[in-house]
Amino acid sequence: VEDRHRALLQGTRQIAREVLAPRAEATDQAEGPPVENLRVLAEAGLLGLTTPQEYGGHGAPGEVIRAFMEILAGACGVTTFLLFQHLGACGQIARGENEKLKEELLPRLARGERFCTLAFSHLRRPGPPAVRVEVEADGYRFHGVAPWATGWDVADELLLAGTLPDGNSVWVVAPAIESQALQPSPPMRLCAASASNTVSLTCNGLKVGRERRVKTLPREQLAEDTFTGLLGHSMLSLGVAFTAATLVRARGEARDLPALVAAAEALEREAAAARRDVEFWAERPAVPEYRRNVVRIRAWCIDVGARAAQAAVIAGGGAANSLDQPAQRLYREALLYSVTALTPDLQAAAMERLTGRPAILRAEEGSLAGQAPPLADGSHP
Ligand SMILES: Cc1cc2nc3c(=O)[nH]c(=O)nc-3n(C[C@H](O)[C@H](O)[C@H](O)COP(=O)(O)OP(=O)(O)OC[C@H]3O[C@@H](n4cnc5c(N)ncnc54)[C@H](O)[C@@H]3O)c2cc1C
């Protein structure tokens, strides 16, 4: 890691500690997004983390971006979730094919003059496309409903993807402005990051000019890109795990309860081991077992994040049920981080971890139903 990136992470830790964490519960329960937090991060130059240097950003490597996400997620979920979309969008635009768009947009996004969100997770859903795209002479016309877009009203730009008649997808940056052609739902009421103004977006023939095209993605490439992203999502769960373990330890030390201190140590060790696995496999995308391991690690991170947060709730006692306590906020955030960029593979791997049973049995191993004990009336569940 270069010194300048190390300095950025140090700055992030300070902002997380002094600005984000102390007001995280208030931010969580607020009516709208934490624009002040975003301003502080923008002033520190952190909105340009994923933008290459030639476009005014920091061109931080994956390792630094992952550490950044872990620090933020340990401090404030709403802020993290908003920034996750912005940084993801900047990275996508930078890796895209439209040089003119990069020159025009990326420096402003990196400085935080403009904020970007994204809506492309619907591409991963099977069945008829949620968002269809018609190609016209001078651009693209979008129809359908994008089920998720976080940061409406905060975002000036929207990285939007839709499916072409041939099954490939086209990605554009559209102005995030409500109109007859682009209708946001009311902000969703969510268990976590509810203040992130997450909406669904209905496109009624939304026209986007060719000059705003980022890329066209072949269908097969989508799965590849999803895998690349999974390790980044893992860091959100790890951020929760480390902060939750700190809460468990603090309570254990304050009340002289060795079981709590020991649990905190075990959770920290486990989260650190998962983090080592993340970094090990992040370096090895060409190894044949890469995908299986990435899915395994993400499922592990989801699991340890949720367990650590639950431990913090139990350590916090009845008071941890109060909405102004960090433990249950972290628990709700751990739930949210369990479903981002979800794929059937990841669902299966998470089920395996949670039940201690392989998701798929070989024929000779028999059926799960056959192995379960009978109910009281002798029937099988
Ligand atoms: C609060 C919140 C904010 C979000 N913000 C954004 C955002 O800003 N931008 C964005 O792009 N995304 C966003 N997402 C989406 C997120 O990244 C995940 O894609 C999403 O949580 C997974 O659920 P889903 O509703 O997309 O998929 P689901 O439809 O629930 O599918 C989950 C998995 O099951 C599979 N599946 C679904 N239906 C079937 C079926 N019939 N047969 C077999 N497999 C099936 C899918 O392929 C997928 O792998 C957000 C999600 C949440 C919860």
The ligand as an ORCA input file, in Angstrom:
! r2SCAN-3c Opt
* xyz 0 1
  C     -31.811     -1.713      1.115
  C     -31.289     -2.172     -0.217
  C     -30.739     -1.248     -1.077
  C     -30.259     -1.634     -2.320
  N     -29.732     -0.680     -3.162
  C     -29.330     -1.029     -4.390
  C     -28.866     -0.035     -5.312
  O     -28.745      1.139     -4.998
  N     -28.551     -0.432     -6.556
  C     -28.659     -1.728     -6.962
  O     -28.346     -2.024     -8.108
  N     -29.079     -2.691     -6.099
  C     -29.414     -2.374     -4.834
  N     -29.873     -3.353     -3.978
  C     -29.967     -4.761     -4.446
  C     -28.998     -5.701     -3.813
  O     -27.680     -5.467     -4.233
  C     -29.339     -7.162     -4.157
  O     -29.384     -7.357     -5.524
  C     -30.667     -7.557     -3.624
  O     -30.744     -7.314     -2.261
  C     -30.926     -9.045     -3.887
  O     -32.267     -9.171     -3.937
  P     -33.100     -8.908     -5.262
  O     -34.368     -8.325     -4.822
  O     -32.353     -8.170     -6.274
  O     -33.132    -10.332     -5.874
  P     -34.163    -11.467     -5.669
  O     -35.184    -11.328     -6.732
  O     -34.597    -11.506     -4.258
  O     -33.204    -12.677     -5.998
  C     -32.200    -13.125     -5.131
  C     -31.458    -14.235     -5.817
  O     -32.332    -15.284     -6.181
  C     -32.289    -15.482     -7.574
  N     -33.676    -15.662     -8.031
  C     -34.672    -14.744     -7.994
  N     -35.797    -15.267     -8.500
  C     -35.501    -16.555     -8.850
  C     -36.234    -17.613     -9.434
  N     -37.499    -17.447     -9.767
  N     -35.592    -18.756     -9.676
  C     -34.303    -18.931     -9.354
  N     -33.548    -17.962     -8.794
  C     -34.131    -16.791     -8.550
  C     -31.692    -14.273     -8.195
  O     -30.953    -14.593     -9.332
  C     -30.797    -13.789     -7.106
  O     -29.596    -14.432     -7.180
  C     -30.341     -2.994     -2.715
  C     -30.894     -3.932     -1.835
  C     -31.356     -3.545     -0.608
  C     -31.965     -4.587      0.292
*
